């Protein structure tokens, strides 16, 4: 069956980032060891809560102040929190080409501060037909329901849809929901995999 919709993850597909570098950057800003910052990130499901939209940007800032002794104001915190992405020009070129021929969408675990920053700085959010974002739906990949929400938005059957993500667990979640899934390993491989699907 022909593919009628393509869903792109954002992090480490369209935008590159390194968790280790982010930890080091935050640790330097608060004068703490990266391990201390990492412990906070995983304490009490913090990452999960952030990506489900259960914490506002102001609440994340307040957590940094209370738990890590961060002294910057909210505006400074937003820069610290968001300014670590680099555009993957190869995947962006593929999305741009596809978006001119068929419906493309974003499907990402993210948070309000990041998506606000991304929409202000990068062109690709303006090229897609829509976005399925974890913090807006209170769902996270690889939950089946987030892929079902994506299909509802696109109006396509699962077998008519392909999802691209850098994490195998998220690709496997998409496959369990019936979608085609491609684990992103660079633009050259992605072109080949999409070509095999007739795109």
Secondary structure by P-SEA (a helix, b strand, c coil): ccccbbbbbcccccbbbbaaaaaaaaaaaacccaaaaaaaaaccaaaaaaaaccccaaaaaaaaaaaccccccaaaaaaaaccccccaaaaaaaaaaaaacbbbbbbbbccaaaaaaaaacccccccccccccccccccccccaaaaaaaaaaaccccccbbbbbccaaaaaaaaaabbbbbccccaaaaaaaaaaacc
